[in-house]
């Protein structure tokens, strides 16, 4: 495998990690900010109050995005196997 191909593979891998994790991270961010705003409005500063809604929102997002994530990961794996068989 040429050094350029290794660099391309590393770049694709990092992009895949960002692509797969961004829906979950953005969901956690949006829910956390929304709950923080509500807490500021009602003046309840309980740190543990944000944990359960974030957990449920991220779990729901994971269920909704599971097909997209599995399909994307499967295509990347097939691409990786094609590169491996091309070497041999």
Buried (B, 14 or more C-beta within 10 A) or exposed (E): EEEEEEEEBEEEEEEBEEBBEEBBEEBBEEBBEBBEEEBEEEEEEEEEBBEEBBEEBBEEBEEEBEEEBEEBEEEBEEEEEEEEEEEE
